[in-house]
Amino acid sequence: MTIHLPSDLETYLQGQVACGRFASQDEAIAEAVRRLRQAEQEPTPRMPPTEAEFKRQLLAAGLMTSLPTPADPAIRPVLQPVAIEGEPLSETIIRERR
């Protein structure tokens, strides 16, 4: 088999053989093809798990002892804003920089 490479790849390949990483150019090409085949055989990356799936994985791995019960939005308290007296922080910073 004859392989024609662009000059930059051929120079790189010769450098890899010269520095001892590969015994020959044939060995380097064979390694490149092995890695290509391995990359094609690996499964495609999955989407990140949802929060619930992630918690189940942690539980299965023993990193969590139990799954927390989901909060019921109906019993959640309604938060009221807190009134704060004084000038806004941004105004304080502007005043102190003058």
C-alpha positions in Angstrom: 0.0 0.0 0.0 1.3 3.5 -0.8 0.2 6.4 1.2 0.6 10.0 0.1 0.5 12.6 2.9 0.6 16.4 2.8 4.1 17.6 3.4 3.4 19.0 6.9 2.1 15.6 8.0 4.9 13.7 6.4 7.5 16.0 8.1 5.7 15.4 11.4 5.6 11.7 10.9 9.3 11.6 10.1 10.1 13.6 13.2 8.1 11.1 15.4 10.1 8.2 13.9 13.4 10.1 14.3 12.8 10.9 18.0 12.0 7.2 18.7 8.3 7.3 19.3 7.8 4.8 16.5 10.2 2.3 15.0 9.1 3.1 11.4 6.6 5.2 9.4 4.5 2.0 8.9 4.2 1.5 12.6 3.1 5.2 13.1 0.4 4.8 10.3 -0.8 1.5 11.8 -1.2 3.2 15.2 -3.1 6.1 13.7 -5.5 3.6 12.0 -5.9 1.7 15.3 -6.8 4.8 17.1 -9.3 5.8 14.4 -11.0 2.4 14.6 -11.1 2.6 18.4 -12.7 6.1 18.3 -15.4 4.9 15.9 -16.2 1.9 18.1 -16.6 4.0 21.3 -20.2 5.0 22.1 -21.2 8.5 21.2 -21.2 10.9 24.1 -24.5 11.1 25.9 -26.3 14.2 27.1 -25.6 15.1 30.7 -28.0 13.4 33.1 -31.0 15.2 34.6 -30.8 16.1 38.2 -33.0 13.2 39.2 -30.8 10.7 37.1 -27.7 12.2 38.7 -29.1 11.7 42.2 -30.0 8.1 41.3 -26.5 7.5 40.0 -25.0 8.9 43.3 -27.4 6.6 45.3 -26.3 3.6 43.2 -22.6 4.4 43.7 -23.1 4.6 47.5 -22.3 8.4 47.6 -25.8 9.1 48.9 -27.7 7.1 51.5 -31.1 8.1 50.3 -32.8 10.4 47.9 -34.3 13.5 49.4 -38.1 13.8 49.1 -39.0 16.5 46.6 -40.3 19.7 48.0 -44.1 20.3 47.6 -44.5 23.8 46.1 -48.0 24.0 47.7 -46.6 24.0 51.3 -43.7 26.3 50.5 -44.0 29.5 52.5 -44.6 32.7 50.6 -41.6 35.0 51.1 -42.2 38.6 51.8 -39.6 41.3 50.8 -37.7 42.8 53.7 -37.7 46.6 53.9 -34.1 48.0 54.4 -33.6 51.6 55.4 -30.7 53.7 54.2 -29.2 54.6 50.9 -28.6 51.9 48.3 -25.1 50.3 48.3 -24.4 51.7 44.8 -25.0 55.2 46.1 -22.7 54.6 49.1 -19.9 53.5 46.8 -20.3 56.5 44.5 -20.3 58.9 47.5 -17.2 57.3 49.1 -15.3 57.4 45.8 -15.8 61.2 45.4 
